[in-house]
Every structure is written in structure tokens, then in C-alpha cells.
């Protein structure tokens, strides 16, 4: 991956956006005048419009754009058009009725007629559970007719990303496999087995909470880049090391497809190749080991990890589909109570939104990262899916006397909780976690680790009260937070006191 090239491209996109029109309506009026042109808008022109809206604090949504704009993005997005079908709020169906099947079939007939093909493995992909289909589209008339038809909840260019169609240029946001020297001032140790406790655990009274709960019996679902096969403490019997329970388990699955072909089923395996998911797994559930390595918040919880993405930025069709499929799979598991997603994007993604709603309907408590700035996301507010009411949004703050966001963390009205993640005045300390390889450690911060930490605390609460609903657990977290019963416009209910939450 050519990270420097990617950053240069992203900076260019942001600079170009400053020359864009002031309003979406102006752009739509201009695009209507050229809608009959045979050539689509360029990627630069599409990005300029998107960036113009985001820079003004507006929520970008494909439904607000012209047919021509959407068609242009589809053409640059591997010709993938994602159709959310059914009546309004008919996001998913475990058993589709004949009426719903008829609605879907009618939409596919419109596509087949205009695109002049018969549905097949390389032209139509149907999603399970959520009411979504992905179709190959080349003709703008397909989009026009679909938009004029009932039972279309949304149309999205789900294959479009800011990097264009050059699949050698992919993002690597949040990825690191490098071990680091950890300052001894940044951790304490457990007694008697000498596992290392991150400095930020003590800020939230997590070690004191272990006297009441360690997360036993609670399953945490991790949707991320997977877990490294080279870190034994997060695999097999190593997950039960030291003072962690012999009955706990870690399971790993893969829903990410690594292919240039959108219709491919070439799954990329279950193991982390990035490092981000490994760090999140460590934060939530690393064992209370006797190796002198970092311990997780809920060191007796079970971990069900999905490799659904390549990195933290959901800019690829296969990542979006992978996350959606992971949400559905975890939603269907009775042993999973909590889902943690330290991943996201700058605007809503329909198939993920539908899958979040499905998992939420199954009683899962879903935590999502409020956003950590990269060269692409810097300067924006809370990102998707943390913007959804069905998720609990978390971000990071400093350890100063007043609430101040961590240097790269996003804040806003959608935030529900904060976790202390950084030294005051932008000092360099961040939470230490297990490294990608055995006997390695590293620092990692931002809203990602804040989210994983909160998911771990939620597991402590749920293990203390195993018969509680997600609403009861969430209310307990709120009541144990600094600012409750008030809610800040930037920091939600504030920092959670884990000890208070489990008492």
C-alpha cells in the first residue's frame, strides 16, 4: 500500500472541495442541464460536491443528489447500485412474505429491462435478512425508473469510494503491526500474576470493578479487521492464560472479501492483517495473563471476532457488505450481548444501517466509535454508524481537569460517553495494548480504543446482572457517568465510573 500517495490524494480532494458550489441545490440544477450527457462526472467533481456538503456540516445522502450524480458515482463504483427495497422502515425480514418478494421482483424486472440482461451471479446479489439487493447498472434510465417506483427505500452507489477504481490504492487507516517500547509509568500491575493494567483503566476505576465482575459469561462481538493469529494471548488456550477462566472462549470468523470483482465470494479469512482489530480485542478482553502483558477490561468475557474490513474506513464495497453480514451473524447469536465497532464512514451506508437495525432488534447493545481523524476524516463531526440512534457513540478525552477531546477524537451531540484516552495538553501517552505478535506491546488511542473500553465495561455490568436487558445495562452506564443526568452537547454523559456501574 502506498500510504503517502493515498494521503496526498485525500488532501487534494479536500483542497478541491473548497472550490465547490455553496449549495447542493445549485449543483443539482447544473447537473440537470447535463443529465443527457453520455460521460459521467469525474471522481474529482463528485468528491468536490460531497466535500462541500460535509465541510458545511451537512449530512451527505445519495437520495438528495440528482439522477445524473448518482449514475456517475455508480459508473465509478464498479457499476454497483445498491437497492434497499420494501415499504418505509421495512429494513429486514427473517421470512420474506410473498408480497415483499413481489416488490423485489418488480424492481429487478425494471433493472433487467433497462440493462438488457437476465439476473445471474455476476449481475445481481441478494442479501440475507436485510431487504437489499446489489445490481449491475450502466444505464441512467435504470436509476430514473427506480426512483419513480414505489417500494424503493433507497438507491446508493455502494461501490463508490474516494480512492477511485484503482484498487492498488487502498486506505490503511488505523493499521499498525509494529511493537513499541512501553513506558513503565503508563501501567500498573495486577497482584499476584503481574499482568499490566493500562493507566487509563485506573482513571475509570476498572481494576476496582473487578472485585465485583470480570465479564464472565458475556459474549462480546467485535467487528473490525480481525484478530492476529500471531498473538497467542488472543487465540485458543492462550485466551485462558493466567487468572482468566478456563471456560471462556474466543471464536474468529471472516466476512470480508478481497477481490476486484464485486460479485466474488473470495473470502479473505479470519485473521487480522492490519493490527487494529487485535488492539481492540486486547482492550476489551485480553486475559489476566501471567506473562507481564496488558490485560483487557473484561478479562473473563467471551470474544467473537469478525474480520469484516481491511481497516477502519468503510470505503470499499466488500467492507460495507462484510460489516453488514457480520452484524446479522452476531445479531443471531444468543451468546452475544454486546457488539463493538471501532470503524465507520462519513455518511450513512444503507446496508449497514439496515443490519444495525436488525442486530438492535435482537437486543444487542451496539457501541460505535464517534470518529478518529485521519487525513480523510479530519475536521468532521461524529461519523456513521455512531450517528444512529440504535448505536451508543463513544469518543476519547484527555485526563485534564476539564472535558477536552483527545487530539484526533471527534465530538458532537451524538456522543453518549467518553473515555480518558490521552494525556492533557496533547502529551504522548496513550493506552498500551497487546501487539500484533507474541511478546509485543504497542500504544493505541482515539475513539477506537475508547469504544472498546466502553464495550468491556458494559460486559462487566451485564455479567453482574445477567438477566438484565440492554436498556437496563445502558441506563446503569449512564447513571455511573460524570455528567448524568445531564448530557453535554459534545461529550454526552461523560466519563464512566466502572466501579459505580457494577455496584
Secondary structure by P-SEA (a helix, b strand, c coil): caaaaaaaaaaaaaaaaccccccaaaaaaaaaaaccccccccaaaaaaaaaaaaaacbbbbcccccaaaaaaaaaaaccbbbbbcccccccccccccaaaaaaaaaaaaaaaaaaccccccccccccccccbbbbbbccaaaaaaaaacccccccccccccccccccccccccccccbbbbbccccccccccccccccaaaaaacccccccccccccbbbbbbcccccccccccccccccccccccccbbbbbbccccccccccccccccccccaaaaaaaaacccccccccccccccccbbbbccccccccccccaaaaaaaaaaaaaaaacccccbbbbccccccccaaaaaaaaaaaaaccbbbbbcbbbcccccccccccccccccbbbbbccccccccccccccccccccccccccccccccccccccccccccbbbbbbcaaaaaaaaaaaaaaaaaacccccaaaaaaaaaaacccccbbbccccccccccccccc
